[in-house]
């Protein structure tokens, strides 16, 4: 079913991605950064909501299973590139590159295991879900940037980005380990 509620939410997340970039770059900074963060927040909620609704409404589809990870990676990688472009420091660049590299490795690994008929060995784990949550929280704070009531939002985002990197590497190693065992077994 192409036009299920879950798939529409996934399409919405894909459409939010270029809109977020336009808002971030073309509105005045004091409006664009918080509005881009809000758009990212909406997209993050749709990431959780589309899967929940697909299961709850019995609308799980092959199209949704295909598009959901693409939508996730599209917005995560796009926002990482935007943040690196704006704040180009090494302490942002290195974790961004690690996260992007991991996404490529795990996506390729899933594709390869799928070709072998062993996709279940690299199915999304709870650790992978925690990694995604940490990434989304970090990127929300990094996009927002400005302190709120004296709370250093950007610095909290940097801290969360490093938590996300640890979870990113850990989950990648878990997937590689599972795939290796499945391939050998």
N, C-alpha and C positions, 0 to 999 in steps of 0.2 A: 504494500500500500504506500504510494508515493506521498499522498497528502494526509498522512496521519498527524496528530497533534505533535508527537515526538519528532517526526521528520521536519515539520514546520519550524519547531524550536531549533533544530540543528541548522536548517537553512538560515534562520535568523542570526545564529551565531556566526555563520560564514559572512553574512551581509554586514554585520556589526564591525567586522575586522577592518575593511577599508574606510568605513565611516569613522572609526576610532582614530585612524591615521590622519584623516582630513581634519578632524576636530583638534587633535593634538598639535598639528603643525600650523593650521591656518587661523585658528582663533587666538586672541590675545592669551598669552601664557597663563595669566591668573584665572582665566575661564577655561581654556583648552585642556590644561592638565587635569583639573578636577573632573571636568565633563568626560574626558577620555577615561579616567578611572571609573566613573559611574557607568559608562558604556561597557567597560571591561567587567565590572561587577555584574551587570545584567547578563553578559555573555557567560560568566562563570556560573551564575544560577541556572541558566538554561542548560549548561553541561550536566548538572546534576538532575535537573527536572526532566530532560528529554528521556533519559534512561529509566527514571522512576515511572514516568507516565507510559512509556512503551510497555513496561511490564504490567503496570496496574490496569491499563486499558486493553491489554492483550494486543498491542500494536507493534510488537517486536518484528522488525523486518530486516532483510538482507541489505537493503539500501541504507537503513539507519545504522546498522552495524558497520557498514563501509564508510559512511559519511561522518559519523561521530568522531572517530579518531583523527580524521582529516581536519575537521573543524577545530578540534582541540589543538592540534599541532600548528595549524595555520595561525590561530590567534596568539598562541604562546610564542612562537618564533617571531611573528610580526612585532609583538610588543617588546620582546627582548631586543630586536634590532632597533626599534624606535628609542628604547631607553639607552642602549649603547650609543646611538647616534647623538642623543641629547647630553649624556653624561660621560662620554667616552673614556672614563678612567679605567685603568687596568683592573681595579678591584670589582668593577662591574663587567668588563669585557670577558675576563677569564671564566667566571661562573656561567655567563651567557653562552660562551662557546661550549662549555662542558654540557650544559643542558641541551643545546641544539645537536651536538654530536651524539649524545645518548638517544635522543628522539630518532635520529637517523639510523643508528645501530639497531635499536629495538624494533623499529618499523621494518627494517630489512630482515631482521631475525624472524619476525612474525610472518613475513611474506615467504621466507625460505621454509619455515616449519609448516606453513600452510601447503606449500608445494609438495612437501613430504607426507602430507596428511596427518600432521602432528601439531596442528595449531593450538590444540588444548593445552599443550605443554608450556605455552607462553601466553596463556590467557591472563587477562588483567588480574593482578593480585591486590590484596588490601594495601600492601606496601606501595604499589603503583598508584592507588587512589590517594594515599597520604601524600605521596610525591606531588601529585597533581594539585591537591589542596594547598600544599606549601607553596608551590609555584604560583598559584593564582593569588594567594594572599600577598606574597612578596611583590608580584607585579602590580597588584592593585595599589599598594603603598608606594611603590616606586613611581608609578604613573601620577598619583595624587601629589606627591612631592612636598607640599607645604605643611608646616607644623599646624597641629590642631590643638588649641588650648595648651600650648607649650609642649605638646607631645611631639617628639621628633619623628614624624611619619616616614621620611625618606630613610633615616637611619634604621628604623624598625624594618623597613622594606629590605635594606641591605642585609640585615641579620637574617631575616626570613629567606632571602635568596641563598644564603650559605647553608641554611637548614635544608632548603630544597635541593641544593647541590649534593649534600650528603645522602639524602633520600634518593636522588636521581641516580647516583653511582651505585648505591646499595641495591636498588631495584633492578638496575641493568645487570649487575652481577648475578642476582637471583634468576633473572630470565635466561641469561647465558648458561648458568648452571643447569637449570631445568631443561633447556634445549639440548645441551650436551648429553645429559643423562638419557633423554628421550631418543636422541639420535643414536647413541651407543646401544641402547636397550632394545 
